[in-house]
């Protein structure tokens, strides 16, 4: 992968919904770059998304949330399939919607936690 690095310890402290919402941001960037025909930007966003998927898998392994591994790996496979399958547009919309749900849930958790304090 490129020069993209992030703090994996900080990543591990995020909730699952926050992690998936952030992955969704990179997924969205890759999709937009693909639609714009910007191959370099697309490649970088795909690399960052794969790195975030991998970090989430690392966090989940051996935890009480390991049941989510299958979901994360399936989401990663579906994301990667977008760029190699030939059915990009229809599937891209579905994948964007899937990840947006996590962003909404993470935001709701944030507001709920803020109200408790």
N, C-alpha and C positions, 0 to 999 in steps of 0.2 A: 504494500500500500504506500501511498504518498507520504507527505510530511505531516499529515493530520495526526495530532495526539490529543488525548484528553485525560482527565484525572479519573482513573478507574475506581479509586477509593471513594471519591465523591459520588460517582455513578452508582456505586453499590448502596449508598444511603438513600437514593431516590426510591419512591414507591414503584411498583410494577407499572401502574398507570402513567406515572411521570416518564419512566423509561420508554414505554411504548409510544407515548405522545411525542417524545423527542426523536425517537426513531422515525416516526411518521413525518416529522419536519424534514428529515433528510430524504425520505422516500418522496415527499412532495417536491423537494428541490430537484431530485433526479428526474422526476416525471416532467416538470416544467422545462428543464434543460433539454430533455429528449424532444418535447413538443417544439421547442425553439430551434432545434437542430444544432445545439451547442454541445458537441461531443466531449470537449475537455471538461466543461462544467458538469455534464452528466456523469462522466467517469469519476470525477472527484466526489460527487454526491453519493454515487453508488458505493464507492470505497468507504466513505464515512458511515453510510447506513450499515454496511456489512460489519464494520468495526463495532458499531453500537449493538447490532444483533449479537455479535460474539461476546461483548461485555455483559449483556443481559443473560446469555446462556451461562457464562461463568458465575454470575451472581446466583442463579437459580439452582445450579448443580449442588446436590447434597443439602438443600434446605427444605423446609416444610412446604415451600412453593414449587418444588421440582415438578409437580403435575403440570405446571405451565410451560415446561420445556417443549412439549409437543406443539403447543400453540405458537410459540416463538419460532421454532424451526419451520413450521408450516408457513407462517407469515413470511419468513425470509425466503423460502422456496418460491412462494407465489410472487413476491417482489422481484426476484431474479428472473423468473419466468417471463415477466413483462417484456424484458428486453431481448428475448430469444424465441418467443412463441409466434409472433405475427398477429396476435389479437390485442395489441397494446391498448387502444383507446377504451374499449369496453371494460377490460380488466383493470385498467389504471383508475377509472372512476370508482370501481368497487373497492380497490385497495386504499385509495385516498379516504373514502368514507369509513372503512374499517379502522384506520389509524386515527381519524378525527374523533371517533367515539372515545378513544383513550385520552386524547387531549381534553375533551369535555369532562371526562370523569376525574382527571387529574386536577383540573381547575375547580371542580366542585369540591374535591377533597381539600384543596388549599383553602377555599372559603370556609368550609366547615371547621377546619382546624383553627383558622383565624378567629372564628366566633367563639371557640372554646377558651381561648386565652384572653 
